[in-house]
Amino acid sequence: MDIPPQVLEETHARYVSRDADRARTHERLIVGGPLAANSDERMEARLTRLGVPYADACAISEGREKMAVVAERWPGKTRIQAERVLGANDLVGVAYLDLARSASRAVGRVVLKDARGRTVGFGTGWLCSPHTILTNHHVLENAATAKLAVIEFNYELLPGGELATPVTLPLDPDTLFLTSEGLDYSLVAVRGDTVAYGWLPMIASADKTVLGEALSIVQHPGGETKQIALRENRLIDLLPDYLHYETDTAPGSSGSPVFNDAWEVVALHHSGVPRTDDQGRTLRRDGQPLQPGDPDSAIDWIANEGVRVSRILNDLRTRADAAGNALVAEVLSANRPPVIVSAPVAPGEGVLEAVSTLDLGSITAGPDGVASWPVTLKVRVKGGEAMPAPSVPRPQPEPQPGAYLNPQDGADAAAYYAGLPENATSQDRFLALSQLLTRTHAQTPRYSPATELYPAIDLWPDGKLRSLYSAREHTPEEFIAADLVSQTRRTELAAREGISLDTLEDAFPYNCEHVVPQSWFAKREPMRGDLHHLFACEPDCNSFRGNTPYYDFPDYGEALRSDCGRRDPGEFEPAHGKGAAARATLYFLLRYPGVVRQYSARHLETLLAWHAAQPPGDWEKHRNALIFARQGNRNPLIDHPEWGAEVEFSEGLGR
């Protein structure tokens, strides 16, 4: 599929506008590699995603430690992946080829046809869920074009040179067709059994790549058999909506998935960047201006551009025509590792089989040859006995009703949730609420508890602050003054020693707790400053908890105890504030799905149990109203506690 001239012009204009920034990136990559070209925060987030302990990731990113010194204590896979990302080792294990093969199975050739069934063009597309494919808008511009098109899987050569058994599936735009000319993507339903190919989930996290990292593209260039540009593209620029990556080989094919070294999709390839002359004309490889009728293969390409997956997901979450659609919900919730599938078979060698690393039950074929994939119910059973119920939470101080509650807040809440789908599934309820919270988060205050949290939002009816975990009382002036002193000390030391301010936060902490620890999202905004999960809390309780998940101990055991709560390695149960902490955490899963990877189904059961045992009181309603006025969004579990049992919060967990 030739790239439309307008797309080429816009791509070239974006690329040229970044010439100066890209030149600086090139210089830094040459001199110091990815560590020099990326911000500390971005490199910390990337290394943490690869499994590097957060403290080590910070030390390496900020130049306080050499990777060779600290990497010896990491698992082998983590060390090898980190070395590749940092450019210290280009070798890959043979398992890398298995991942490449598995990922490539979900990529197909999009065949465009006219009303008579004649082939008129090609593109590339890929399964981003079991029932939908993603490709470019300029490949499938409208539902009418998609209705005539098909996607072919297994259109590839086997090791002996013969063609594998292609499988052609029709597209189903009547069920789903969403397109964006601005982001150049089209999401369309596909009919037929796709189990044998797995799918490539789109992951919202922005920490999947860093400048200088090698990327790979699986594609059908010019409609040819499936091919791969393996680690031949290098990420050289990050734009809000796009990635720019350079290669010494041919450009990617329209609609191809672009992968990082962990075979996570980071972008939807949509255009190359053409070389132009002084008059702005696109040049061919022979140096002559491109002529009408010349194919894309004749163009002298200098770089590639892909649409960021995180940007596509954000668009899907916020567009009105996607709200409530079950297939869109499936795409947004398919945030898990790709299904591992077998290699294609040669002609005449029988049916394809799927091998899944996910515990999704067995795959059986009925008399009609159609495979079914049963849903596995989540039942809490252990050794034939019921799991112990969560321990009864300690009572926390109850706020007294007072004038500080906004009498208009009930009407505001009713208006805020108006229009949500009725009689929806729990998954659809999650998606609808997630879209609502994201869409209405109009103001994103930076993290500053002394100015944003203590003066009004976190006050109880008596005008005091209460530490979330210990329930100790403090005046707002006390916490504000202490935080300002901490900020002054950090600023002075950072200026004197040349150390990052964030690095010094542990030494001079704020009296504030993130119920979702900052290390889980690499201290990124707007998560860091989102007031819904910030609470007054003394540093000793904050430090006592650390960055461990919440847990409900069935008995005291050998757990360490303090006024702040109880903890064992990797587990923490607060002494107070369980209901509020649980609701704030569940809000975070709704607002930032896919970010939290430290919780599992058993943790969700604990959070929902705390939520049910400690319903929201006037203090939380007061907080919710003021945060609504400040940020524009609300915590649904404060307004509607009953929704805790009606929303599938596991959709928000990262895998």
C-alpha angles and dihedrals in degrees: 000000000000114000113248114250092241091056090049092050094048092046092050092048092053091048095049092047088061097049095113095046091046092050090055090049091051091051093049092047091052094047103037109002124227093331090063096042099050133062117254090246095053094046091047090052093048095049092046090053089054089057100263110146109258095240091053092046091054093046093051095043093050094046096246093119136028114235092231089061098053102027095078091080095051125095113266095249092051093048094049094047092048091049091052093049091049092047093243095119130021095185119111129196120245089251085070088072091053090054091048092051092047093048092048092058091073092056119093142176114257108216116200117208137183127230090276092055095253118144111249103168149342140232139162127257137171140204109255091175133006092272108030140060130205125215138143126297088230089058096047106020098170144004092262091059091045092051090062095041130088135194122228121207124193092028091147143105122262122224090267092055097253122124117259120233105281118216118205120203126184122234120239110209091161087070096041135354120155122166139177121196091189094055092030097229135127124194114198136171120246126210123222140039113317098167092109093062103046117208140259110237120216109233118204098208114113092209097082096101143024132197110280095026118136116245132195132209128205111200154146100236111203090349092298125140116294115288137174134219096207114206089326096123123075122201107238106163140026118207125178093258104014146047123216117207131175129220138177091216135062118309123261123272120254110271097017123144116242114213137201121219091276089057093248114144110247102170146009106237111228111156148006122230108244126214111245136194128234089278093055094251119147111248130219123224089262090060095252124121115268112262128211109274095026111133123237088251089070093059121104100235120199102178145352132244128204133182111245113249091219089058093050091050091050090052091050091050094053107036115103096221090060097052114115095005109139094211092051088050088053091053092048092048096044088093096137137100114290118266111259110234136180129261120270120270130236120251113289096013098115137253126336118253128210125219113195128195089198122090096239099135130256125317115229133177122224127215090278091056093247114138119228126203111201122211115246113224118225107237122174104226130146122183092333092302131101116262113254113264117247113271117261109267118241113254115260127207110282118224116235117237110259147155092273089085111094108241089206094055095090091057091044091053093048091052092046094058097038111124098031111140117266125221089016127156118259089253091052090048089054092050094046093049092044091053092047094050092047096044094050097043088105099154121047109191116201119244106280113132094177090064104024108034115024104047096064119333099070097038120122120219091270091059093251133119119233121204107244098229104029101030090223112158125237136168115246089237090059094055094040092053092046093050092048090052090050091049092050092050092048093048093049094047093045091053093046098044100029092240127148115260091229090054090061096050092095090054095047105023131185122241089249136106128209103207085206100052116241093235089064090066099026093248092289125161140267086029094054094055099034102128096207091077099036120098137170108262133156116247093245091061091041090052093043091058095041112175097317124132121252116265138178111224113213088212139000096260114157095323118141111249135202139147086279096059141266130304144179124184106300096002135084133182115190121224092223140008098045095142094049092044091050094050092047091051092049089049088054091054089053096046098040107027116188096022101095110072097159096077130073137183092284091055090051090054089055093048093049091047091053090046091053094044095050110037117198115275133197093286093061092042088053090050092047093052094049094044089049088055091047103040105018097235134088141212104250094202091062092051095039112021090175090068089074089084094042103053126077098226092177086078087074097056120105115231 
